[in-house]
């Protein structure tokens, strides 16, 4: 899907799992001090299917 305008994710605090996935799908990500980003299922060896 293409959106005609840039999509920006503003991150503050924690972005794990779905929050991280949503941020990664944006065109630009801006984070404040002390943000924490991670994908716990990937650390456990789980893979998402397309």
HELIX and SHEET records of a PDB file:
HELIX    1   1 UNK A   18  UNK A   24  1                                   7    
HELIX    2   2 UNK A   40  UNK A   43  1                                   4    
SHEET    1   A 2 UNK A   8  UNK A  11  0                                        
SHEET    2   A 2 UNK A  28  UNK A  31  1                                        
SHEET    1   B 2 UNK A  14  UNK A  16  0                                        
SHEET    2   B 2 UNK A  36  UNK A  38  1                                        
END                                                                             
